[in-house]
Amino acid sequence: MAISLSVSKAVKTIDFWRMTFVRNDPRLAHLTQDEISELWADRVGAIFRLTPITILGNLINALTLTFVFIGSPHIIELLVWDLAMFGTLTIWLAAWKKSTLNGFPKRISIRVIKAINRNCLLIGALWAGQIYYLFPSSGPREKALLLCVACGMICGGALTLATLWQIALGFSLLILSGLVISVIRLGDPSYYAVLFFSISYITVVAFAVIERSELFINSRLNSMRLRALSARQNRQLHDIVEGSSEIHWNTDADGRLRDVTDKLAELLSCSVEQLENAELNTVFSSGRKLPLYLSDSSELRKIRSCFRHRRSIPRCTISPKVSGDPRCWAISGKPSLNDKGEYIGFSGMVTDITDLLNDKAVEKSIGQFDVLTGLPNRLTLQHNVESRFRSDSPNFAMLCIDLDGFKNINDTYGHGVGDELLRQCADRMRASVRPDELVSRIGGDEFVAVVSLSEPALVRIVANRLVRKLSEPYSIDGNLRQVGVSVGFAVAPSAGTTFKELLHHTDLALYRAKTGGKGQAMEFTLEMTAQHAHRRQLEMDLRLALGTPQISLNYQPIINLRSGRVAGCEALVRWNHPQHGNIPPSDFIPLAEETGIILELGNWITETACREAMTWPNDVRIAVNVSAIQFRNQGFIRQIETVLLRTGLDPSRLEVEITESVLIKDQARTIETFQHLKSAGIRISLDDFGTGYSSLAYLSDFPIDTIKIDRSFVIKMGQHPVAASIVQAITSLANNLGLATIGEGVETREQLQQLQDHGCDEVQGYLFSAPLNNHDIALLIALRNKSSADFLPEAPNEAAVPFSQLVA
């Protein structure tokens, strides 16, 4: 009963070991369940191959013990043990025979492992029980024999079961435990030394068994990896072959096709059966037996010659017709030789390159023409112009055509409408030139035409005709859309002798046409080159002047007509060029806006004006002009907030002056920006009101604080009644809307009096002061705001004198 319980516990223990090693072995983590089953099959198979020897060894040992102990009082137990051992070994032999006859399975389940575990532990338990019963009552010779059998069974069984080392150790430990219990039960110390040596030997065997098992597992894992790698490489090779555009062909020594693939049959538009054993000479003839026709050509004759003389076929291109469909093939090949160097046929590759050639033709077409309009592109334009220059009489004209306001079309109606407008423009331009002349699109909304005219007057007629034609409304999706057109033109060779030079000069003429009012045609002149060079130099000088004393600020006071005090000052930027002296803002501000310098310059003006305003009284505000480019910049609000934070200026003292051009585009975003400024306490002033796109809607839709009446109306009030009426209408409208008004450019007492009569709130102009530097404006504010009972100068020209001299 005790032995039965021990065996049961041992079985559970060994099963636990096996399950633990399977789950925790990191080498098996990447394997699938089928691969783990295959690995277990290899381990069990190694044991089964030694089964006959194992069974024979157990039988010999059992019969030997029976013969030795035939006269023992335990003969009955010995015979029962023999029957149990023979029965167990018979079961083992039957399992081995079944696996031998049907072929050992490539995969086994966990149930087989458990069965092997039970059988091995049962045999181990039988040997342990036999030793346990026989050892105490045996004589010295019998004891020695039992020790030899025990050690032999332990070592032999462990080595036989080594590939499943957990089961091998379980088998060995059972027999060892029977021996140890028997020696202890005997109580004879003389056997303890023998027992100690036996345990030492068995320990060495155990480590050897584990090492052999690990080596076996690693070997099988490596084999599985190599097999998986080989399978993966074969799949990849198959995929490459199947996905390749090259098709393999080969023939025998008689020139008959062999091993015809489906891809080759598909290429020739016939079945594999038709091609197999077909003579290659038939394939490369007129195709009498195949749906293939090849017209005779030098390439085809070269291929046939290589076949006849058994020479390698260099890559040749032939143009067959397969089932009436013209194709293009690239073919190559070489003679095949066997190990003895004897000719056994031909092998090679054939590729259908029809689609590739078609794609290259399309690519070439795309490379020469604009995809949207179908017009020649810049590269084609360059080739055309260069060929004209190489001709005997390079007399022609180039016209640069640019659409005015096209960006608004895209922004307002979407790129789909913009693309359709470009296509219709291209159609009109094509219809406006002769067949031997060229119209091309070189990018965006810019086109270039090359006409065979050398007289500037005739070219101007063509240019004006294009302006009129392209400015006519376009019908797009049932709606009329309209854009303006500007044209610049230059005549070769007087305006240039290379494509690059002529295009550059035409661009200069276009720039002059656009800056001169748009909607016109302008001819290139040499003066434009000088002006362009001067402008580029001025741009470079302006970039270098930023952050230097060349750029400074002056301030013109704004006088409150009720109190006579300085209510604020307008910051005016000045540039004192080291060579050209004082350059007026009307010259360099547009340049700064065109080149993007205005962003850096405007930020400097705002921060400098706010910092210097901190030295003035707290009730004097500072007005800063903001360009439309600055205002629409994504970081405008953040820059204003940063300036106020750095300088410490109260936001209510800052007034942002913008022109009406800011209000025209993207009104939703403009209102949002205005609301940010107003929420921060910043005032907003509308400059030059009445000179641009004045609209009452601006005054109602946008949160404006002040309207500045342009100086052109103020100056004309005394001579032109209409100007006075306009000023009166503006002030009356502003008062009704709760807006303040400032009259600009006040130079005479009469102008001042009229502005007062019309209800104007504040004024600025040379009648009070010219723009002053920060030091002088601070003195003026202190002097005027101290006593403002009589705030007019004593003489009209007094303010023209530098203020520092007046207070000296």
KEPA-277808 format. One line per 5 residues: number of its first residue (from 0); for each residue x negated, y, z negated of C-alpha. Coordinates in steps of 0.02 Angstrom, whole numbers, plus 32768, in hexadecimal, padded with zeros to 4 digits. Each point is the difference from the previous one (the first is absolute). Layout:
KEPA-277808
NUM = X Y Z | ...
***
This chain:
KEPA-277808
0 = 8000 8000 8000 | 7F72 8076 7FD2 | 7FA8 7FD8 80A4 | 80A1 8021 8062 | 8014 80AB 7FAE
5 = 7F49 8028 8022 | 8013 7FD0 80B7 | 809E 806C 8010 | 7FAA 8096 7FB3 | 7F67 7FE5 806E
10 = 806C 7FFB 809D | 8054 80A5 7FD0 | 7F57 804D 7FD7 | 7FB0 7FCB 80A3 | 8098 803E 8061
15 = 7FF3 80A7 7FA5 | 7F48 800B 802F | 8027 7FDC 80B5 | 808A 8081 800A | 7F93 8082 7FA9
20 = 7F70 7FE6 8078 | 8071 800A 8098 | 8051 80A3 7FCB | 7F66 8059 7FBA | 7F7C 7FCC 807D
25 = 7FD7 80A4 805E | 7FC0 7F9C 8095 | 80B1 7FC3 8021 | 8055 80AA 7FEE | 7FFD 8025 80BC
30 = 803C 7F51 8032 | 80B1 7FD6 802F | 805E 7F72 7FAC | 7FE2 7F90 8098 | 7F45 8023 7FF9
35 = 7FFB 7FD6 7F46 | 805C 7F5D 8025 | 7F82 7FDB 8088 | 7F70 801E 7F86 | 804E 7F89 7F81
40 = 8014 7F7E 808A | 7F45 800B 8026 | 7FD7 7FE8 7F48 | 8075 7F6B 7FED | 7FC4 7FB7 80A5
45 = 7F4D 7FFC 7FC0 | 803D 7F97 7F6C | 8068 7F8C 806B | 7F6C 7FD9 806F | 7FA8 7FB3 7F68
50 = 809B 7FA2 7FC6 | 7FC9 7F50 8037 | 7F5B 800E 7FA5 | 8056 804B 7F67 | 807F 7F72 7FF8
55 = 7F79 7F7E 801A | 7F96 8048 7F72 | 8095 8000 7F89 | 8029 7F4A 802C | 7F4E 7FC4 7FE7
60 = 7FF4 8057 7F57 | 80AA 7FBC 7FCA | 7FD6 7F4C 8034 | 7F55 800A 7FAC | 804D 8037 7F5B
65 = 8083 7F77 800B | 7F7A 7F7D 801E | 7F94 803E 7F6F | 808F 800D 7F83 | 805B 7F60 8036
70 = 7FEC 7FB5 7F52 | 8028 809F 7FA3 | 8095 8008 7F89 | 803F 8093 806B | 8014 7F94 809A
75 = 80BB 8022 8009 | 7FE8 80BC 7FFB | 7F74 7FEC 8080 | 8071 7FA2 8078 | 808B 8080 7FEC
80 = 7F7F 8088 8021 | 7FC7 7FA2 809C | 80B1 7FF8 8042 | 8019 80BC 7FE2 | 7F59 8028 8051
85 = 8022 7F8F 8097 | 80AD 804D 8014 | 7FBD 80B1 7FFA | 7F75 7FD8 807A | 807F 7FAC 8074
90 = 8068 809F 8003 | 7F63 8062 8026 | 7FD0 7F88 808B | 80AF 8009 804C | 7FF7 80BD 8006
95 = 7F55 7FF8 8052 | 803B 7F80 8081 | 8098 806A 802B | 7F95 809A 801A | 7F86 7F9C 806B
100 = 8085 7FB6 8071 | 8065 80A0 801D | 7F6E 8077 7FFC | 7FDA 806A 7F69 | 8071 809B 7FFF
105 = 7FB1 80AA 8027 | 8065 804F 7F76 | 803D 7FBB 7F5B | 807B 8040 7F7F | 7FE7 801B 7F48
110 = 805F 7F5E 7FE3 | 7F70 7F9A 8048 | 7F83 8056 7F8E | 806C 7FD6 7F6A | 800C 7F4A 8037
115 = 7F42 7FF2 8011 | 7FED 8053 7F58 | 8076 7F83 7FAD | 7FAD 7F67 8050 | 7F50 8038 7FD3
120 = 802F 8028 7F4E | 805B 7F5A 7FF1 | 7F65 7FA1 8038 | 7F95 8069 7F8A | 8078 7FDB 7F71
125 = 7FFA 7F44 8025 | 7F42 8000 7FF8 | 8002 8069 7F62 | 807E 7F89 7FB0 | 7F9C 7F67 8030
130 = 7F62 8046 7FB2 | 8062 8036 7F66 | 803E 7F4D 7FE0 | 7F66 7F9C 8031 | 7F70 8068 7FBC
135 = 8016 7FEB 7F42 | 8013 7F43 8005 | 7F78 7FE0 8080 | 7F52 7FC0 7FE1 | 7F64 8067 8026
140 = 7FF0 7FBF 80B2 | 80B8 801E 8024 | 7FF3 80AE 7FB6 | 7F6D 8027 8072 | 8066 7FC1 8094
145 = 8094 806E 7FCE | 7F8D 8097 7FF1 | 7FBB 7FDE 80AF | 80AF 7FEC 8049 | 803D 809E 7FAA
150 = 7F6E 8069 803D | 8009 7FB4 80AD | 80BB 801F 8010 | 7FEC 80B1 7FBF | 7F74 802C 807A
155 = 8045 7F9E 8094 | 80B1 8042 7FE9 | 7FC4 80B4 7FEA | 7F99 7FF9 80A0 | 808C 7FAB 8061
160 = 8080 8082 7FC9 | 7F84 8092 800E | 8063 8063 8082 | 808C 800E 7F7F | 7F8E 8025 7F6E
165 = 808C 8025 7F87 | 8046 7F51 8018 | 7F4F 7FB7 7FFC | 7FDE 8051 7F58 | 80A8 7FC5 7FBD
170 = 7FDA 7F4D 8035 | 7F52 8006 7FB4 | 8037 8050 7F5D | 8085 7F7A 7FE5 | 7F80 7F73 800C
175 = 7F83 8063 7F98 | 8083 801F 7F7A | 8023 7F43 7FF6 | 7F46 7FDF 7FEB | 7FE8 8089 7F7D
180 = 8097 7FC6 7F99 | 7FC3 7F4C 8009 | 7F50 802C 7FC1 | 8045 806D 7F75 | 807C 7F78 7FD3
185 = 7F71 7F82 7FF8 | 7FA4 806D 7F83 | 7F53 7FBE 8031 | 7F82 8095 8004 | 7F8D 7F9E 8074
190 = 807A 801F 808E | 800B 80BD 7FE4 | 7F5D 801F 805D | 803E 7F99 8093 | 80A1 8064 7FFC
195 = 7F9F 80A5 7FFB | 7F9A 7FD0 8099 | 809D 7FC7 805B | 8055 80A7 7FE0 | 7F64 805E 803C
200 = 7FFB 7F9D 80A2 | 80BA 8019 801B | 7FED 80BD 7FE4 | 7F7C 8008 8089 | 8071 7F9A 8071
205 = 8091 8077 7FDC | 7F9B 8098 8037 | 7FC5 7FA4 809B | 80B3 7FD1 802B | 803C 80B3 7FEE
210 = 7F71 803F 806C | 8023 7F7E 8086 | 80B9 802E 7FFF | 7FD8 80B9 8014 | 7F8A 7FDC 8090
215 = 8084 7F95 8052 | 8084 808A 7FEE | 7F8A 8086 8043 | 7FD3 7F92 8093 | 80B7 7FE4 802C
220 = 8028 80BA 7FEA | 7F73 802E 8076 | 8040 7F83 807E | 80AE 8049 7FF3 | 7FBC 80B0 8017
225 = 7F9D 7FCC 8099 | 8097 7FA9 8047 | 806E 8099 7FE0 | 7F7C 8071 804D | 7FF2 7F91 8098
230 = 80BD 7FFD 8013 | 8009 80BD 7FF0 | 7F76 8016 8081 | 8059 7F89 8076 | 80A1 8062 7FEB
235 = 7FA5 80A3 801F | 7FAB 7FB7 8098 | 80A7 7FC3 8040 | 804E 80AA 7FE2 | 7F70 8055 805A
240 = 800E 7F8C 8093 | 80BD 8012 8008 | 7FF9 80BD 7FEA | 7F70 801A 8078 | 8023 8048 80AA
245 = 7F78 7F8F 804A | 803A 7F57 803F | 7F88 7F6D 800C | 7FFA 7F8E 809A | 7F90 7F70 8033
250 = 7FF0 7F81 808C | 7FB0 7F58 801B | 7F74 7FDD 807A | 807D 7FF3 8091 | 8044 80AD 7FDE
255 = 80A4 7FC7 7FB3 | 804B 805D 7F6D | 7FF7 7FA7 7F59 | 804D 8023 7F54 | 8076 8083 8045
260 = 8047 806E 7F75 | 80AE 8049 7FF5 | 7FB7 80B0 800E | 7FA9 7FD5 80A4 | 80A1 7FB5 8044
265 = 8060 809B 7FCB | 7F7E 8070 8054 | 8016 7FA1 80A5 | 80BD 7FF9 7FEB | 800E 7F43 800C
270 = 8002 7F65 7F91 | 7F6F 7FA7 7FAE | 8029 7F63 8067 | 7FED 8061 80A2 | 7F54 803E 7FD1
275 = 7FB7 7F65 7FAE | 7F8B 7FAC 807F | 8025 8089 8080 | 7F6A 8030 8069 | 7FBB 80A8 7FD0
280 = 7FE4 8023 80B9 | 80BD 7FF7 8014 | 801B 807C 7F74 | 7F88 807D 804E | 8044 7FEF 80B0
285 = 80A0 8047 8046 | 8063 7FA3 7F7C | 8059 7F84 8071 | 802F 7F8F 7F6F | 8011 8085 7F7A
290 = 8068 80A0 7FEC | 7F5D 8060 8012 | 7FBC 8069 808E | 7F50 8046 8009 | 7FCE 806F 8090
295 = 7F4F 7FE2 803D | 7F83 8079 7FB4 | 7F46 800F 7FE1 | 8019 7FD3 7F48 | 8062 7F63 802E
300 = 7F7D 7FCB 807E | 7F7B 8018 7F7B | 805F 7F8C 7F8A | 8011 7F77 8085 | 7F48 800E 802A
305 = 7FD2 7FE8 7F49 | 806E 7F63 7FFB | 7FAE 7FB7 809A | 7F4F 8022 7FC9 | 8022 7FDB 7F48
310 = 7FC6 80AA 7FC4 | 8042 8067 7F6F | 8091 8071 802C | 7FE1 80B2 7FC6 | 8098 805F 7FC0
315 = 8068 8021 809C | 80A6 8058 8016 | 8083 7FB9 8077 | 80AF 803E 8029 | 8079 7F6E 8018
320 = 80BC 8001 8011 | 8057 7F88 7F8B | 80B3 7FDD 8035 | 7FF8 80A1 8064 | 7FC5 8067 7F6B
325 = 7F58 8057 801C | 7F84 7FDC 7F75 | 7F49 801F 7FDC | 7F8E 7F7A 7FB6 | 7F4E 7FFF 7FC0
330 = 7FAD 7F56 8016 | 7F56 7FBA 7FCE | 7FB5 7F51 7FF0 | 7F67 7F91 8009 | 7FD3 7F4B 802C
335 = 8011 7F7F 7F73 | 7F75 7F80 7FE3 | 7FFB 7F65 7F93 | 7F76 7FCB 7F89 | 7F9A 7FBD 8094
340 = 800D 80A4 805E | 8079 7FB8 8081 | 808A 806D 804B | 80AB 7FD1 7FBB | 806B 8092 8038
345 = 8022 80B8 7FE3 | 8041 8060 7F69 | 802C 80B5 7FEB | 807A 8085 7FC8 | 8089 8061 8059
350 = 8054 809E 7FBB | 8099 805B 803E | 7FCC 80B8 7FFB | 8098 8046 805C | 804A 8055 7F67
355 = 7F56 8042 7FCB | 7FE6 8054 80A8 | 80B0 8047 7FFA | 7FE0 8044 7F51 | 7F5E 8050 803C
360 = 805D 8051 8090 | 8081 8045 7F87 | 7F76 8038 7F8A | 7FA9 8059 808E | 80A3 8056 802E
365 = 801C 8034 7F4B | 7F4E 8041 7FF9 | 8023 8075 8092 | 80B2 803C 7FDC | 8060 804A 7F6F
370 = 807A 7F7E 7FBE | 808B 8079 7FD2 | 800A 806B 809E | 7FAB 7F92 8081 | 7F8D 8092 802E
375 = 7F45 7FE7 8016 | 7FA2 8013 7F5C | 7F66 8066 7FD3 | 7F86 7F7D 8043 | 8057 7FFD 80AA
380 = 8003 80BF 7FFF | 7F45 8004 7FE1 | 7FDC 7F87 808E | 806E 8067 8076 | 7FAC 80A5 7FD4
385 = 7F51 7FB6 800B | 8025 7FB6 80AB | 803D 80AC 803A | 7F5E 804E 7FC3 | 7F9E 7F7F 8066
390 = 805F 802A 809E | 7FC1 8078 8085 | 807A 808B 7FCF | 8023 7FFC 7F45 | 8083 808A 8006
395 = 8092 7FDB 7F8E | 8055 803F 7F63 | 8025 7FB2 7F58 | 809A 8031 7F9B | 8018 7FDB 7F46
400 = 80B9 7FF8 7FD4 | 803A 8004 7F4A | 80B3 7FF8 7FC0 | 802B 808A 7F84 | 806D 7FC8 7F70
405 = 7FF5 7F46 8028 | 7FD5 7FD8 7F4A | 80A5 804D 7FCA | 805B 7F8B 8079 | 7FAA 7F6A 7FB1
410 = 801C 803B 7F4E | 80B6 8032 801C | 8044 7F7A 8075 | 7F83 7F71 7FEA | 7F75 7FB4 8067
415 = 807A 7FA4 8071 | 8042 80A6 8043 | 7F4E 8042 8009 | 7FC5 7F6A 8067 | 8091 8011 8079
420 = 7FDA 80BA 8015 | 7F4B 7FD6 802A | 8038 7F81 8082 | 8073 8080 8053 | 7F75 8082 7FFC
425 = 7F8E 7F82 8057 | 8084 7FE2 8087 | 8012 80BC 8020 | 7F44 8018 800C | 7FED 7F6E 8079
430 = 8085 8050 806E | 7FA5 80A8 7FF9 | 7F5A 7FC8 804E | 7FD0 7FB2 80A6 | 7FDA 7F46 8012
435 = 7F44 801D 800B | 8001 8065 7F5F | 7FFD 7FBE 7F4F | 8065 801A 7F61 | 7FC2 7FAA 7F62
440 = 802A 7FF9 7F47 | 7F68 8012 7F92 | 8055 7FF9 7F57 | 8098 8037 7F9B | 805F 8086 805F
445 = 7F6A 8035 806A | 7FF7 7FDE 80BB | 7F7F 8028 8085 | 8021 8018 80B9 | 7F7D 8003 808A
450 = 8038 805B 809E | 7FA7 8017 80A6 | 8000 80BE 7FFA | 7F6D 8077 7FEF | 8056 80AA 8006
455 = 802B 803C 7F4E | 809B 805A 8041 | 8045 7F5E 8049 | 7FD4 7F9F 7F64 | 805C 8082 7F98
460 = 809B 7FE6 806A | 7FF8 7F45 7FDE | 7FE2 8020 7F46 | 8094 8078 7FF2 | 806D 7F84 805D
465 = 7FD1 7F7B 7F80 | 8029 8077 7F72 | 80AD 8022 8047 | 8022 7F4C 8032 | 7FCA 7FB3 7F5B
470 = 8059 8084 7F98 | 80AA 7FD1 8046 | 8071 7F9F 7F88 | 7FF1 7F42 7FF6 | 8096 7F8F 7FF1
475 = 7FDB 7F7C 7F7C | 8088 7F8E 7FBA | 8085 8077 8040 | 7FB1 8098 7FAA | 7F98 808E 8048
480 = 7F52 8018 7FB7 | 7F85 8088 8031 | 7F48 8026 7FE5 | 7F8C 808A 8039 | 7F68 7FE6 806E
485 = 7F55 8054 8003 | 7F81 7FE2 808A | 7F48 8025 800E | 7FA4 7FE5 80A3 | 7F50 8008 8046
490 = 7FBF 7FF4 80B2 | 7F6A 7F93 802E | 7F73 800E 8020 | 7FF7 80B5 7FC4 | 804A 7FD4 7F56
495 = 7F9A 7F62 7FE9 | 7F9E 7F7A 805C | 8020 7F6D 7F89 | 809E 7FB2 7FBC | 7FD5 802D 7F4D
500 = 7FD8 80B5 802A | 809A 801A 806C | 8075 7FB2 7F7E | 7FB4 806C 7F77 | 801A 809F 8064
505 = 80B3 7FCD 8029 | 801F 7FE5 7F47 | 7FC0 80B0 7FDC | 807B 8047 807E | 808D 7F9A 7FB1
510 = 7FD0 8041 7F54 | 8008 80B3 803F | 80AB 7FDD 804F | 8043 7FBD 7F5A | 7FB6 8088 7F92
515 = 8038 8085 807B | 80B8 7FDA 7FE9 | 801B 7F51 804B | 8071 7FD9 8093 | 7F80 8040 807E
520 = 7F70 7FCB 8071 | 7F51 8041 7FE1 | 7F65 7FF2 806E | 7F55 7FDE 7FB7 | 7F85 8091 8001
525 = 7F4B 8009 7FC7 | 8037 807A 7F79 | 805E 7F72 7FAC | 7F5E 7F9F 7FE8 | 7FB0 8091 7FA5
530 = 809B 801A 7F96 | 8008 7F48 7FD7 | 7F49 7FFF 7FCE | 801C 809A 7F94 | 8097 7FB0 7FAF
535 = 7FA0 7F5F 7FDA | 7F72 8065 7FB5 | 807B 8065 7F9A | 804C 7F5E 7FC0 | 7F56 7FC1 7FCA
540 = 7FD7 80A6 7FAC | 80A6 7FFD 7FA4 | 7FDF 7F53 7FBC | 7F56 8039 7FC2 | 804A 80A0 7FB5
545 = 8077 7FA2 7F8E | 7FC6 800B 7F4D | 7F87 8090 8025 | 8010 80BD 7FDE | 802A 8017 80B9
550 = 80B4 7FD2 7FD5 | 8052 8072 7F80 | 80AA 8040 7FCA | 804A 80AF 8000 | 80A5 802F 7FB1
555 = 8083 807D 803B | 8075 803E 7F78 | 80BD 7FEB 8009 | 8059 8097 7FB3 | 80A8 7FF7 7FAA
560 = 8068 8092 8044 | 8064 8015 7F60 | 7F72 8005 7F82 | 7F6E 8031 806E | 7F97 7F79 7FAE
565 = 7F97 7F7B 8056 | 8074 7F69 7FFD | 7F87 7F8E 8058 | 7F74 7FEF 807E | 7FF0 7FA0 80A3
570 = 7F5E 7F9D 8014 | 7FAD 801E 80A9 | 7F6A 7F98 8038 | 7F6A 8056 8050 | 7F6C 7FB7 8060
575 = 7F61 8066 800A | 7F9B 7FA6 8087 | 7F43 801C 7FF3 | 7FF1 8023 80BD | 80AD 8039 8036
580 = 8030 8063 7F65 | 80B4 8000 7FC1 | 806A 7F86 8065 | 80BA 8024 7FF1 | 8071 7F77 7FBA
585 = 8064 8003 80A3 | 7F65 7FB3 8053 | 7FC5 7F7E 7F84 | 80A3 7FC9 7FAB | 8049 7FB4 80A2
590 = 7F57 7FAB 801B | 8005 7FBB 7F50 | 80B1 7FBE 801D | 7FD0 7FAF 80A6 | 7F67 7FA7 7FB7
595 = 804A 7FD0 7F57 | 7F89 8072 7FA0 | 809A 805B 7FBF | 801F 7F78 7F7D | 7F5A 801D 7FA8
600 = 8004 80BB 801D | 80B4 8012 7FC3 | 7FDC 7F9E 7F62 | 7F6A 8070 7FDB | 8068 809E 801D
605 = 808A 7FC6 7F89 | 7F89 7FCD 7F75 | 7F94 809D 800F | 8097 8074 8004 | 804E 7FAE 7F67
610 = 7F5D 8005 7F9F | 7FE3 80B9 8025 | 80B6 8028 7FDB | 7FE1 7FC2 7F4F | 7F9E 80A2 7FE3
615 = 809A 806C 802A | 8094 802B 7F90 | 807A 7F71 7FE4 | 808E 8059 805B | 7FA0 800C 80A5
620 = 801D 7F6F 8076 | 7F8D 7FBE 8089 | 8042 7FD9 80AF | 7FA3 7F7E 8068 | 8020 7FDE 80B9
625 = 8018 7F46 8025 | 7FEA 7FBA 80B0 | 8082 7F8B 8048 | 7F77 7F7B 800B | 7FDB 8014 7F46
630 = 80B7 7FFD 7FD3 | 8021 7F5D 805D | 7F66 7FAB 7FBA | 802A 7F6C 7F8F | 7F94 8043 7F71
635 = 8040 80B5 8002 | 8068 7FF6 7F60 | 7F76 7FA2 7FA4 | 7F7F 8083 8035 | 806E 808F 7FC0
640 = 801A 7FA8 7F5A | 7F45 7FDE 7FF0 | 7FD5 80B6 8022 | 807A 803E 7F7B | 7FBA 7F81 7F85
645 = 7F4C 8033 8021 | 801B 80BC 7FFC | 8084 8007 7F78 | 806D 8078 8066 | 80B8 8008 7FD0
650 = 8060 7FB2 8094 | 807C 8090 7FFC | 7F73 8076 8035 | 7FDA 7F9D 809F | 805F 8029 809F
655 = 7FEC 7F91 8099 | 8017 805D 80A6 | 8036 7F97 8094 | 8035 802D 80B2 | 809F 7FCB 8057
660 = 7FA2 7F7B 8065 | 7FF9 7F98 7F60 | 80BE 7FF8 7FFA | 8019 7FBD 80B0 | 7FB9 7F4E 7FF3
665 = 8037 7F78 7F88 | 8077 806C 7F9D | 802B 7F77 7F84 | 7F4B 7FEE 7FCB | 7FEA 80BE 7FFD
670 = 8094 8014 7F89 | 7FB8 7F77 7F91 | 7F59 805C 7FF8 | 8059 80A4 7FDA | 805D 7FAC 7F71
675 = 7F5C 7FC0 7FB6 | 7FB8 80AF 8005 | 809D 804F 7FB6 | 800B 7F7E 7F74 | 7F4D 802F 7FD0
680 = 8031 80BA 7FF8 | 7FA3 8035 809E | 804C 8089 806C | 8019 7FEB 80BD | 7FF4 808F 807A
685 = 8033 7FFD 80B9 | 7F7D 8065 8060 | 8018 8060 80A5 | 80BD 7FED 7FFB | 8053 8035 80A2
690 = 7F6E 7FDD 8076 | 8015 7F45 8019 | 8094 7F89 7FFC | 8064 8066 7F81 | 809E 7FA8 7FCD
695 = 807D 8023 7F77 | 8004 7F44 7FE1 | 7F4E 800A 7FBE | 8035 807B 7F7A | 8091 7F93 7FC7
700 = 7FAF 7F55 800F | 7F53 8023 7FB8 | 7FE0 803D 7F4C | 7FA3 80A0 8031 | 7FDE 808F 7F83
705 = 7FBF 808B 806F | 800B 803C 80B5 | 7F6F 8063 8046 | 8033 807B 8089 | 7F7E 7FFB 8089
710 = 7F95 809D 8018 | 8034 800A 80B8 | 80B0 8034 7FCA | 7FC0 8075 7F77 | 7F8D 805E 8078
715 = 808A 801A 8082 | 8087 803B 7F88 | 7FE2 80B9 8023 | 7FF7 7FF1 80BE | 807C 7F74 8025
720 = 80AD 8000 7FB0 | 8011 7F47 8027 | 7F6B 7FD9 7F91 | 804D 8065 7F72 | 80A4 7FA3 8017
725 = 7FA7 7F59 7FF8 | 7FA8 8032 7F5E | 80A4 803B 7FB6 | 8056 7F5C 8033 | 7F74 7F97 7FB3
730 = 8003 805E 7F59 | 80BD 7FFE 7FF8 | 8004 7F45 8024 | 7F7A 7FDC 7F7F | 8058 8067 7F7A
735 = 80A2 7FA1 8021 | 7FA6 7F5A 7FF0 | 7FA3 8035 7F63 | 7F55 8002 8055 | 7F77 8080 7FE7
740 = 7FB6 805F 8095 | 7F50 803F 8022 | 7FD9 807D 808B | 7F55 7FDF 804F | 7F8B 807B 8056
745 = 803E 80A1 7FAE | 7F8D 808D 803A | 8068 80A1 7FF4 | 8073 8054 7F82 | 808C 7FFC 8081
750 = 7FF6 7F43 800D | 8000 7FF3 7F43 | 8097 8071 7FF1 | 8064 7F9D 8080 | 7FD9 7F5C 7FA9
755 = 803B 804B 7F5C | 809F 803E 8054 | 8024 7F54 8048 | 7FEE 7FAF 7F54 | 7F56 7FAC 8014
760 = 7FBA 7FC0 7F5A | 7F44 8002 801B | 7F81 803F 807F | 7F4B 7FE9 8030 | 7F91 805A 807B
765 = 7F73 807A 801B | 806A 808F 7FBC | 7FD9 7FB8 7F55 | 7F5E 7FA1 8019 | 7F98 7F9E 807C
770 = 7FD4 7F4E 7FCB | 7F82 8009 7F70 | 7F89 7F86 7FAF | 802A 7FB8 7F57 | 7FA0 8084 7F9E
775 = 8054 8093 8057 | 80AF 7FB5 7FFF | 7FF1 7FE6 7F44 | 7FD6 80B9 7FEB | 8091 8033 8071
780 = 807B 7F96 7F9E | 7FC3 8048 7F5B | 8009 80B4 803E | 80A8 7FF7 8059 | 805B 7F98 7F7D
785 = 7FC5 8076 7F74 | 806A 808F 8042 | 8076 7FE9 8094 | 8064 80A3 7FFB | 7FB7 8036 80A6
790 = 7FC5 7F64 8057 | 7FDE 804D 80AD | 7F50 8036 8033 | 7FDB 80B9 800A | 7FD4 7FF2 80B9
795 = 8033 7F81 8085 | 7F4D 7FCE 8025 | 7FC8 7FF8 7F4C | 801B 7F47 7FF5 | 7F8D 7FE4 8092
800 = 7F6E 802F 7F90 | 7FB8 7F6F 7F9C | 8057 7FFE 7F59 | 7F5D 7FF3 7FA1 | 7FD5 80AF 803E
805 = 80A8 8048 7FCB | 7FEB 7FC8 7F4C | 7F47 8022 7FF4
***
